[in-house]
């Protein structure tokens, strides 16, 4: 009975997550995620030169691609222009046009583009939707699968860290064709799966090892910085479970291989090399000391930007109402603040390491590029590592204190309030994203549709299904986390009683 209930619970959770992300995949037209003209052409060229899909241009790095990929980005930075302007660009013809916005120089890892090059069809809109929905399904399958593979005490580490950092930027990017989708998905799964792998035995350990390897491979295939974050995540997990004995060294072989592979993937990515050398071609805006001080003062806007503050979605032009970022920042900050108590040197070192990476990596790029926050580095680059930071804050460790071994447990009230705020923020963010492309002057969209997909539910139906599915998925997460927390408190009370009785 319990097994059947778990299977049904897992299917319902995965379905809720998929439908919530599916609504986001419908919320914007072709070309709406950052640098989509580059990523579309790179997907079409993911298997190299193919007649009618990707042909060699007159010189490097130019390629010839179907004219439909030159979507023109006709709505970018024009808030009154809807997605309707893309329709004339998506008419299927045999015309091929030259572009240098393609991954022919290896700026990004090729794996992501190679996988999705197999999805290419003559219809760019159909291909775009297929990739978006596949990314949504991958996220749902990997997170739910990892949840059930983890031991109970580690499940809230995965579930709550993902939930509190997903809205709105994560929801938008996961359900997009941008390689950041895989970066976010892989980093969400990698840290808890390595932590579980180091703490379990038997079949569970094998499954978690396979999940960790798969997540690492996704990270290496998506973005150069995701490989760096993968190494940081694995090292943080190893610190939390470190023990000076031979059994630890044996178990650490797989994580060590992932770290080494992450290092190779990092140094071989053209994206990382460009960042380390500085991304700006203009003169620095000030002295190095001024750049350091100014960027340190403004760095929080990059973190809050992942939650909709200042930085918009899409090509940074779809602004979010303050309610969105206020609610999400409140939940994220409250979650991290609740964990700030001494739990031993392992927890302190792991948290300081990931937190330091969140500061040092963007600061180095900004200062070496000679620019201030607002240029070059975007919140989406840091979002995967931000999820890991929250996960580390929630995670248990092998320190002696009982509270350290249990990890941070949110109370039922904290979970419910947090979930309510996240559901509201997600619904508002989804509505305003749809509104931007469908009918910018209205809140009830269906009677005023200027652009929408030719098939599928209406905008308001998609909004309702997406918002309710997100709420249902969070309700199941809250119920599960509350049960796990109650059991942990009972076990902890019993252990304390036994310790005092034997003293």
Order of alpha helices (4+ residues) and beta strands (2+ residues): alpha-alpha-beta-beta-beta-alpha-alpha-alpha-alpha-alpha-alpha-alpha-alpha-alpha-alpha-alpha-alpha-alpha-alpha-alpha-alpha-alpha
